[in-house]
Amino acid sequence: MAQTTKRCHWVPESYRKAFAEKSTGKIWRLGKDGGEPELKRLDKVAVKFHLYSPMGTNGRRDDALEK
């Protein structure tokens, strides 16, 4: 069984790179609950799990759109 795509970015990498700090390559992020801003790696920002692989009728993820 092939592995389904899990981490899907809903903001393109080129957009995220434009906001990254040049020295670290990280981006400042604010949490949903407020709190202090934090530096995060680009691959950890604007991610949703299984964005393009919804649950199928058989109880498994359908990864056809992502592939």
Summary of the structure (lengths in Angstrom):
residues: 67
radius of gyration: 15.2
end to end distance: 14.0
largest distance: 47.0
contacts: 135
relative contact order: 0.28
helix: 13%
strand: 33%
